[in-house]
Amino acid sequence: MGFTLGAPRSFQLSPDGQTIIFLRSRGGTDPVTCLWVLDAGTGEERLIADPAEIGKAGAADDPVEKARRERARERAGGIVGFATDAACSVASFVLAGVVYVADLRPDGRVRELPTSTPAADPRPDPTGTYVAYVSDGALRIHEIATGVDRALADPKNAECLSFGLAEFIAAEEMDRSRGYWWAPDGTAILTARVDENPVQTWHIADPANPAIAPRAVRYPAAGTPNAEVSLFVTTLAGNLIEVSWDSAALPYLVTAAWDAEIGHPLVVVASRDQRDMRILAVDPATGSTSLVRADADPDWVDIMTGVPVSLPGGRIAWTADIGGAKRIVVGTEAEHAAGNAAVLTPDSINVREVTGTDGDAILFTASGEDPAAILAWSAGPDGLERLSPADGVHSALQAAGTRLLISRELADSATSVRVVRTGTAATAAPGEISMDSLAETPNLPAPRPLLTWSTGLSRIRTAILLPSWHAPGSGKLPVLCDPYGGPHGQRVMAAGAAYLNSQWFAEQGFAVVIADGRGTPGRGPAWDRAVAGDFAGPVLADQVEALQSAAAQSPDLDLTKVAIRGWSFGGYLSALAVLRRPDVFHAGIAGAPPTDWRLYDTCYTERYLGLPDADPSAYEQSSLLADAPKLTRPLLLIHGLADDNVVVAHSLRFSAALLAAGRPHSVLPLSGVTHMASQEDVAENLLRLQVDFLRRSLGIEAK
């Protein structure tokens, strides 16, 4: 779990700044997550809901909820998500397909709602009168006071149809985990309708249990049909009003918002090649739409978490690539449409995520010249303000004079959470509270990475970790490169917790080198787009450059014994490295690698490589299969057989190609394991097996 059990997370700050709702288990070895609140004035914590007391802690989940957790990479159990009304007076959550509602006020209680089951994604309306949820593909509402429960949008058992859920690629690749949005007054819901009938059916088998039939999943591989997604304004009176836009040209529903400041829904849609993205305003009475803003890019338009967001006066905050940086732009609908939106952030920082608003202020995270540092900022009428220290990894929430600052620093593997009363509101007397973390401290030396830059043209941000017991100049160390190396995956960060696994490998006798090459986040649009049309060339070249620069800066690295390991894109990069640069990399471990990008999903793959039929060369040069005869180095493939993201066919086809070419290799199948490989015994033993493989492959003795 990365020593995150017992640490507070998933924070929500009430509009009056008085209450913080959050999740945390009861201790560092307890995987059951509970719901808590903290009084921002007194620092008093109250346990709201403990699944162990409710009796659902170990119960089986509804398959829909399990899929939602997998898409969100949620490793813990218990209450893994919650939603509140606008005032944060009630919260709802689901356990084992059953909906619960918690009164967050003092002396409030938790009660089970007699809803249809299994249920998923319960959300109170802004007034706290109803809880909406999804069951059997239908969007339903439950009136809390009366218990009346009814369907608002029902596919009536139609196959592969659902209302109110996010389709696979929205949850996996667009950071959209939800499929419905309440109106500010609670009288209607903007609802997605998903038709998966066009999507091809794949089967996830469990070879360890041959009596169990394979699980059928709808998986949209690159170049194949996606689910058809449409939108409806669903009123509580029973009306279903379809939202109209050119869905043939703009089939992707990226996100939506329905805030009181605007009064009508905003939806973000995109073309399949993701080069055209638009914000549309929806008339909830008719379903007609009008253009608010259009963004285009010759490669792709980025999806940014947290936008669009509404501000007082009907203004809308968005992000755009301007002057070589990702920047925040704000304006009314008319100003956006006319291209006159105001730019609030300078080109010296790259916006990473918008985390919320506080009145006219927009809270966001951003990186400057150093992508390893992610700082919390506020932008508004008073200008730009940095809310966090100048180093580390931070984010912030703020409301009515209360600021919540979540921080990780390089010198500490723990996450600190501070509640700061700024004194800027009548209800917020100045003061500061530290929120308790119950997480355990790792039983290994604290990581002390050397953060450096490569000396080549790319200036690759690199971290070097040595064993705590190693004295500089006392001898050469075998090298383990430990990258992710691709889009959305940053490994080099100014936070000690980011290096716990890598430091463990260092303690086994390795010098560990981690490099974030071109395509990794935080360094602006041009850096991101360096991998357009080619997943192999730039990312591999950057790993070689970073390794050679690290050896020049730390002479104890033995470049005659270099291994590389990684998971997902990092697994792909590891296999790529031993195939195409065996002169540099002498052994590789590839965990859950996407070896043939034609097998990976539409939204991610087509964003970077285009459509397979339109640009087959991009897929050919990025695939590992044709390179199988080149393997001359030891290679270990690891893959979970239950993986429905990077399906095991990737590793099996690659292994078959290696076998056909007569190339020895090892394959470790993980029965019942998904893409996360989060089971405690699996995760721990995988580390030990990898060390054994590396020692054998590089010809080194155990320390």
Secondary structure, 3 states (H helix, E strand, C coil): CCCCCCCCEEEEECCCCCEEEEEEECCCCCCEEEEEEEECCCCCEEEEECHHHHCCCCCCCCHHHHHHHHHCCCCCEECCCCEECCCCCEEEEEECCEEEEEECCCCCCEEECCCCCCCEEEEECCCCCEEEEEECCEEEEEECCCCCEEEEECCCCCCCEEECCCCHHHHHHCCCCCCEEECCCCCEEEEEEEECCCCCEEEECCCCCCCCCCEEEECCECCCCCCEEEEEEEECCCCEEECCCCCCCCCEEEEEECCCCCCCCEEEEECCCCCEEEEEEECCCCCCEEEEEEEECCCCCCCCCCCCEEEHHHEEEEEEEECCEEEEEEECHHHHHHCCCEECCCCCCEEEEEEEEECCEEEEEEECCCCCCEEEEEEECCEEEECCCCCCEEEEEEECCEEEEEEECCCCCCEEEEEEECCCCCCCCCEEEECCCCCCCCCCCCCCCEEEECCCCCCCEEEEECCCCCCCCCCCEEEEECCCCCCCCCCCCCCHHHHHHHHHHHHCCCEEEEEECCCCCCCCHHHHHHHCCCCCHHHHHHHHHHHHHHHHHCCCEEEEEEEEEEECHHHHHHHHHHHHCCCCCCEEEEECCCCCHHHCEHHHHHHHHCCCCCCHHHHHHHCCHHHHHHCCCCEEEEEECCCCCCCCHHHHHHHHHHHHCCCCCEEEEECCCCCCCCCHHHHHHHHHHHHHHHHHHHCCCCC
